[in-house]
Amino acid sequence: MTQELKIQENVELAPFTTLGVGGPARLFVRVKYEAELIEAFRFAHERRMEVLVIGGGSNLVISDKGFDGIVIQVGMQGTYFSPASAEGYVELTAAAGEMWDDVVRDTVEGHLAGLECLSGIPGLVGGTPVQNVGAYGQEVSETIASVRCYDRHEGKIVDLSNEQCGFAYRSSIFNSSAAGRYVVTSVTYRLREGGEPKIIYPELIRELDAGKTGVTSPSVSDVREAVLRIRRKKSMVIDPDDPNSRSAGSFFKNPVVTEEVLNSVASVTPDPPFFRMPDGRVKVPAAWLIEQSGFHKGYTAGNVGISEKHSLAIINKGGATADEVIGLMTAISNAVKEKFGIDLHPEPVLVGF
Ligand SMILES: Cc1cc2nc3c(=O)[nH]c(=O)nc-3n(C[C@H](O)[C@H](O)[C@H](O)COP(=O)(O)OP(=O)(O)OC[C@H]3O[C@@H](n4cnc5c(N)ncnc54)[C@H](O)[C@@H]3O)c2cc1C
């Protein structure tokens, strides 16, 4: 089937990102069907053009030069809930272009457990397996059954099992070993009907504390509401009226280091916070390292700064350029490296730097 693609020229990309920086795309197309997606790749291939796939632009920093190729925005729509299995599992298949938080809300309203802690994360469904989104003790890899993709190498649609996706902390084959190869067109999540919500994260437990909310046995809806309350306090829910939410979320991954590196951090600043990982290494909060290195909440440098509510979020204070964002990122990374000898790695995808 040949699809008539609605390709636009010279489209500013900043409005397609939550951070609001980045120059224009030479060409831009939004695809709503797999056949259109395949057609868009054929179009690009014939013209030997670079392709950038985007979803909701909430994990992207695009350079001021923009993108000299074709940007494909994945816009497939639709969700399907299977009947519950005898074991009480419901499979939800959501198209890649659905708003992630709308999907989470629907699962919670349907009393399905598995995604409740991931409430309020911006972006689209197709972005969730890419960096294995996670928050408040839950990761999307815990419920993903399979991911349907367009395989650019083979030129065909494939279904990848959870194991084939190679999920780890903020990582999958989609952003590591097979980066650029697969375009996610839909994701199937396996959820528990009437299941218990996941409540292991200390901050979430405190928020749900019976004394505060009057809730003794929290439901998935109670957990969703609690997560949204916590996120709003940190400006981690996109809100046009909240300037601290004009970000790409957490800008740095929490470094995972050896016990030896942790001891060397402690020799510089006593009692660093850390979480022990199953493999024996420890995860040190990047926010703590950043604050100890002199970059505090509310720090400002020209048109960019650090959120007043969250020291991991670099924000666009209005009229920022991508160069300013990268300048602040570099200043923070250098300060942490100099003080603690630890390399911080950005969480958002940097395009064109
Ligand atoms: C305020 C705020 C809070 C956030 N909080 C969290 C959080 O708690 N936890 C967390 O993990 N993340 C968080 N994020 C980051 C971000 O929301 C997630 O990573 C989200 O899943 C990205 O989805 P997206 O559709 O916006 O992807 P985009 O930003 O458009 O793209 C990100 C990357 O994924 C690729 N991609 C996008 N769609 C597809 C597709 N269909 N197929 C293949 N590749 C694709 C792009 O090429 C790019 O490399 C936050 C961001 C913001 C702004």
The ligand as an ORCA input file, in Angstrom:
! r2SCAN-3c Opt
* xyz 0 1
  C       9.121     16.590     33.672
  C       9.694     15.265     33.242
  C       9.684     14.188     34.106
  C      10.193     12.938     33.714
  N      10.186     11.910     34.600
  C      10.680     10.699     34.245
  C      10.686      9.618     35.178
  O      10.208      9.728     36.303
  N      11.223      8.436     34.783
  C      11.743      8.259     33.524
  O      12.214      7.158     33.233
  N      11.745      9.267     32.622
  C      11.238     10.482     32.951
  N      11.256     11.522     32.044
  C      11.859     11.311     30.720
  C      10.832     10.991     29.597
  O       9.565     11.471     29.926
  C      10.720      9.513     29.264
  O      11.977      9.016     28.902
  C       9.729      9.260     28.120
  O       9.444      7.878     28.046
  C      10.229      9.726     26.758
  O       9.182      9.531     25.812
  P       8.973     10.502     24.592
  O       7.816      9.999     23.829
  O       8.862     11.916     25.061
  O      10.324     10.280     23.789
  P      11.214     11.363     23.006
  O      11.767     12.350     23.975
  O      10.475     11.889     21.850
  O      12.404     10.436     22.496
  C      13.374      9.935     23.398
  C      14.215      8.870     22.685
  O      13.387      7.760     22.370
  C      13.350      7.542     20.973
  N      11.981      7.187     20.625
  C      10.843      7.869     20.930
  N       9.770      7.210     20.450
  C      10.248      6.100     19.845
  C       9.639      5.012     19.149
  N       8.324      4.937     18.987
  N      10.447      4.031     18.658
  C      11.789      4.088     18.814
  N      12.409      5.093     19.427
  C      11.654      6.084     19.951
  C      13.807      8.829     20.330
  O      14.436      8.588     19.069
  C      14.809      9.333     21.361
  O      16.031      8.674     21.174
  C      10.745     12.776     32.411
  C      10.745     13.883     31.533
  C      10.230     15.105     31.928
  C      10.231     16.254     30.975
*
